[in-house]
Amino acid sequence: MSVSVEKQAILMSLQPLFEEAETSGRWFFHESVEAGQVWCSPEYLRLQQSKGEYVWAPEHWELRSPLGYLDSLRTQIEAQVKAFNDLAGRLGHGKSFKLSEVESGLTTFRGRERR
C-alpha cells in the first residue's frame, strides 16, 4: 500500500471519531513517549492532517473533554511559577510571581475571543 493510500485510509477511518468529537464537544487526545501529550480540537486536527501531521490511526486517539487540557495547562503553569520563584530566590532576584497574578492573566485571556 502506498503512503498516500495508507494516509487516506487512516483519514477515512477517523471520520466516525470526528463526528463524535464534533457532536460531543470533545477533543482528540494522544499520549506517547515520542509525542508527549497531544490535544487537538477537531478543527485543529484536520488542519494538521492537511499538512501531513498527526495522521495516526484511531487506536492512537481517544476523545476527551478539553477541560482536561485546561487542567493540564494550569498544572504546567503552576510548575513553571514555582520553578521561577525557586530560581529567583536562589539567585537573590527580587521578582517573584504569585499564582493569583497568573490567574488574573488567565481571566483576562478567557474574556477575549479565542481564535
N, C-alpha and C positions, 0 to 999 in steps of 0.2 A: 504494500500500500504506500503510495507516495505521501510525502509530508503534508501537502495541501489537502489531499483527500482525507488523511487522518485528522487534520485540524477541523475540516468541515464536519466530519463525523462527530467529533467531540463537541463542537458548537451546537450541532443539532441535538445531541444527547442532553445538553444543558438546558434546552428550551423549557422543559417542564419545571425545572428549578427557577428559571427566570420568571415564569408565570406565577409560581407560588410566592416568590420573593416580592414581586410587584403587588400581588393581592394582599399579602400579609404585612407588608412594610418591613420585612426583614432584609438583612444584608448577607452577602456571601462572606464566609469566614474560612480561612485555611491557616493551618499552623504546621510548620516543619522546621527541622534544623537548618535546612538550606535557605528557606524564605523567611523564617520567623513567623510572626503573626501578620496575616494579610486580611484586611477588612475592605470590602468593596460594596458600594451601593450597586444595584443592578445597572444603573446608567454608567457608572464609572467602569464597571467590569466590561461592559460592552465596548466602551471607548478603548480600554486597554487591549481587549481582544482584537479590535480592529487594527491595532498596531502590532499584533502578534505576541502580546504579553498575556500571561495568566491563562493560557489555553490548556487547562487541566481538566481531566475527566470528572464527571460528577462525584465519584467516590472521594475526590480530594477536597470537596467543598461541603460545608454544612451551612444551613441558614440560621442566623442568629439575630436577635434584636440589636439594632445599632446602639442601644443604651449600654450594652456590654462594651462596645468600643469606647463610648464616652467614659465609662468607669475605668477602662484600661488607660486612657489618656490622663485621667485625673491621677491615677496611681503613678504614672510616669512623671507627671508634673510635681507631685509631692516628693518623689525621689530626687528629682533634679533640684528642687528648692533646698532640700536637706543637704545634698552634696555641695551646693553652692555655699550655703551657710557654714557648713563644716570647714570647707577650704578657706573661706573668707575669715573665719575665726582663727584658724591656724596661721594664716598669713598676716593677721592683725589688720585686715581690711575693714574699714568702718561700716561698709554697707552690708546689710543682710535683708532677706525678704521674709515676710510673713505670708502664710498661705492665704490669709484674708486679702492681701494685695493681688494675689493670683486669682482668687475667686472674683474680685471686683472686675478684673480684666476679662474673665470668662463671662461675667454677667453682661459687660459691655458688648462682647462678641455675640452673645446669644441674642441681643437686641437688634443686631444688624441682619440684613437679608443675607442668607447663605447662597453661595454660587453653586 
